[in-house]
Amino acid sequence: MTQGTSPVRVQAAEGAGQPERTPELEALYRTFERQLLIPLWTEIGELMPPEPSSRAVPHRWRWKELLPAAEQAGQLVPVGRGGERRAIALANPGLGGRPFATPTLWAAIQYLNPGEDAPVHRHTQNAFRFVVEGEGVWTVVNGDPVAMRRGDFLPQAGWHWHGHHNRSDRAMAWIDGLDIPFQHYTEATFFEFGPDEVETREAAARSRSERLWGHPGLRPLTHLRPAPATPLLAYRWEHTDHALSEQLALEADGHPVTVEPGHAAVRYTNPTTGGDVLPTMRTEFHRLAPYAETSARREVGSSVFQVFDGSGRVTVGGSSWTVERGDLFVVPSWQPLSLAAEAGMDLFRFTDAPIFERLGLDRSHQEGTRA
């Protein structure tokens, strides 16, 4: 390999602790390039910064702009083999045009016209659907039909067969969340085609998974072993809404049950372990009472939020926006996040926290507390 074909480029750096720039040093650096070697002393500032420095940047996407674009795609783009899904990914402006919301998380708006089928497939990526408006679509996971309605959270672990079909006379849109960037980077991805259409048109109000697992505090004796991902395929809005309302009501009665004044929050959990619903993603729902504000908080790892209802102001690092129903925004690693509601605000959140916790790399800091 010659210097001209080597992908390695070693540039002399200036500053304390750097060697004197001499012809001999330049010759050594050309040797490094030919032999595909890179010295730490020229790279340490980028490889080992004093705190996380994400390539992703804070960004907001407006639902009132996303939805019309998805509707137009619904008129122009078919659903079927080749494209598989009419899904439009959020591309973080700091990630070089890749279809990634953060370095580890994928977020997309998916759109299905009346009567359409999204064909069956499976992949190793963990996934979920969250519905901000509409109903009429069923997702079928390993033959189990699961209704999708506003406010529902529908997780689906990797390597499960799944397809969707729209039984209604209206189009429907929702957001998809997956760990595609993480699995892509770690070169761990597998994908397999299934049938062109879902295997059942059954439209039961409750899926088989809900009938078995959707009973608070109760577990079937036939399924006592822990599972790496939740076997419950739908977390219904009425339960989430009630839990958040009760937190704020208890707070009003003088009980310290909220994470901050006026800030109720719940985490979706795996009923077999009490841990996160998916091995690589954590999902939560947050409710801010009218005019409530949160302290600024930093976390290692990234998050994507969608405003489910209400409006307010979001500040992420040096960026600040007003947000309203449907809007999505990204919080990169170690960027401070604070929220301020107007007449109340509900937010769905997903994050890559389980990855960092398993690696022992998790860290957080809330303004006003000791580091």
JOURWO-V267043 format. One record per residue. RES is the residue in one letter. SS is DSSP state (H for helix, E for strand, C for the rest). NEAR is the number of other ideal C-beta (glycine too) atoms within 10 Angstrom. Layout:
BEGIN
RES:SS:NEAR ; RES:SS:NEAR
END
This chain:
BEGIN
M:C:11 ; T:C:7 ; Q:H:11 ; G:H:6 ; T:H:8 ; S:C:15 ; P:C:7 ; V:C:14 ; R:C:10 ; V:C:19 ; Q:C:8 ; A:C:13 ; A:C:15 ; E:C:7 ; G:C:6 ; A:C:4 ; G:C:7 ; Q:C:12 ; P:C:13 ; E:C:7 ; R:C:12 ; T:C:10 ; P:H:7 ; E:H:10 ; L:H:14 ; E:H:12 ; A:H:10 ; L:H:15 ; Y:H:19 ; R:H:13 ; T:H:12 ; F:H:17 ; E:H:20 ; R:H:13 ; Q:C:10 ; L:C:10 ; L:C:12 ; I:C:14 ; P:C:13 ; L:H:8 ; W:H:11 ; T:H:16 ; E:C:13 ; I:H:12 ; G:H:12 ; E:H:8 ; L:H:8 ; M:C:8 ; P:C:9 ; P:C:6 ; E:C:9 ; P:C:16 ; S:C:11 ; S:C:21 ; R:C:14 ; A:C:22 ; V:C:17 ; P:C:23 ; H:E:20 ; R:E:17 ; W:E:19 ; R:C:14 ; W:H:20 ; K:H:10 ; E:H:11 ; L:H:20 ; L:H:17 ; P:H:10 ; A:H:12 ; A:H:20 ; E:H:13 ; Q:H:11 ; A:H:14 ; G:H:19 ; Q:H:8 ; L:H:7 ; V:C:13 ; P:C:11 ; V:C:21 ; G:C:14 ; R:C:10 ; G:C:7 ; G:C:12 ; E:C:16 ; R:C:17 ; R:C:23 ; A:E:21 ; I:E:18 ; A:E:17 ; L:C:21 ; A:C:17 ; N:C:27 ; P:C:11 ; G:C:17 ; L:C:17 ; G:C:9 ; G:C:8 ; R:C:15 ; P:C:16 ; F:C:26 ; A:C:30 ; T:C:28 ; P:C:20 ; T:C:24 ; L:C:26 ; W:E:24 ; A:E:26 ; A:E:22 ; I:E:24 ; Q:E:20 ; Y:E:25 ; L:E:25 ; N:C:15 ; P:C:14 ; G:C:10 ; E:C:18 ; D:E:18 ; A:E:24 ; P:E:21 ; V:E:22 ; H:E:16 ; R:E:19 ; H:E:18 ; T:C:14 ; Q:C:23 ; N:C:25 ; A:E:20 ; F:E:23 ; R:E:21 ; F:E:24 ; V:C:22 ; V:C:21 ; E:C:16 ; G:C:17 ; E:E:15 ; G:E:18 ; V:E:26 ; W:E:23 ; T:E:22 ; V:E:24 ; V:E:24 ; N:C:15 ; G:C:13 ; D:E:23 ; P:E:21 ; V:E:24 ; A:E:21 ; M:E:21 ; R:E:17 ; R:C:15 ; G:C:20 ; D:C:20 ; F:E:23 ; L:E:24 ; P:E:26 ; Q:E:25 ; A:C:22 ; G:C:21 ; W:C:15 ; H:C:15 ; W:C:18 ; H:E:24 ; G:E:22 ; H:E:24 ; H:E:21 ; N:E:22 ; R:C:14 ; S:C:14 ; D:C:8 ; R:C:11 ; A:C:20 ; M:E:23 ; A:E:22 ; W:E:24 ; I:E:23 ; D:E:20 ; G:E:25 ; L:E:25 ; D:C:26 ; I:H:23 ; P:H:23 ; F:H:22 ; Q:H:20 ; H:H:15 ; Y:H:12 ; T:C:10 ; E:C:6 ; A:C:12 ; T:C:15 ; F:C:11 ; F:E:11 ; E:E:11 ; F:E:11 ; G:C:14 ; P:C:12 ; D:C:11 ; E:C:14 ; V:C:23 ; E:C:15 ; T:C:13 ; R:C:12 ; E:C:13 ; A:C:11 ; A:C:14 ; A:C:6 ; R:C:14 ; S:C:23 ; R:H:16 ; S:H:17 ; E:H:19 ; R:H:11 ; L:H:17 ; W:H:20 ; G:C:17 ; H:C:12 ; P:C:7 ; G:C:5 ; L:C:8 ; R:C:12 ; P:C:11 ; L:C:5 ; T:C:6 ; H:C:13 ; L:C:8 ; R:C:6 ; P:C:10 ; A:C:12 ; P:C:14 ; A:C:22 ; T:C:24 ; P:C:16 ; L:C:23 ; L:C:25 ; A:C:24 ; Y:E:23 ; R:C:17 ; W:H:16 ; E:H:10 ; H:H:16 ; T:H:20 ; D:H:16 ; H:H:11 ; A:H:15 ; L:H:18 ; S:H:12 ; E:H:12 ; Q:H:19 ; L:H:19 ; A:H:12 ; L:H:14 ; E:H:18 ; A:H:11 ; D:C:8 ; G:C:6 ; H:C:10 ; P:C:7 ; V:C:12 ; T:C:20 ; V:C:14 ; E:E:16 ; P:C:11 ; G:C:19 ; H:E:20 ; A:E:24 ; A:E:18 ; V:E:16 ; R:E:13 ; Y:C:21 ; T:E:16 ; N:C:21 ; P:C:20 ; T:C:18 ; T:C:14 ; G:C:9 ; G:C:17 ; D:E:23 ; V:C:26 ; L:C:26 ; P:C:16 ; T:C:21 ; M:C:26 ; R:E:21 ; T:E:22 ; E:E:18 ; F:E:23 ; H:E:19 ; R:E:26 ; L:E:25 ; A:C:17 ; P:C:12 ; Y:C:12 ; A:C:20 ; E:E:15 ; T:C:22 ; S:C:15 ; A:C:16 ; R:E:18 ; R:E:19 ; E:E:22 ; V:C:20 ; G:C:26 ; S:C:27 ; S:E:23 ; V:E:24 ; F:E:24 ; Q:E:23 ; V:E:22 ; F:E:23 ; D:E:17 ; G:E:18 ; S:E:15 ; G:E:22 ; R:E:15 ; V:E:23 ; T:E:17 ; V:E:23 ; G:C:16 ; G:C:9 ; S:E:14 ; S:E:13 ; W:E:15 ; T:E:12 ; V:E:24 ; E:E:15 ; R:C:16 ; G:C:21 ; D:C:22 ; L:E:22 ; F:E:23 ; V:E:27 ; V:E:26 ; P:C:24 ; S:C:22 ; W:C:18 ; Q:C:23 ; P:C:18 ; L:E:21 ; S:E:15 ; L:E:23 ; A:E:16 ; A:E:22 ; E:E:15 ; A:E:10 ; G:E:17 ; M:E:25 ; D:E:20 ; L:E:23 ; F:E:23 ; R:E:18 ; F:E:28 ; T:E:23 ; D:C:24 ; A:H:20 ; P:H:20 ; I:H:19 ; F:H:18 ; E:H:15 ; R:H:11 ; L:C:9 ; G:C:7 ; L:C:11 ; D:C:14 ; R:C:15 ; S:E:12 ; H:E:15 ; Q:E:16 ; E:C:11 ; G:C:7 ; T:C:9 ; R:C:5 ; A:C:6
END
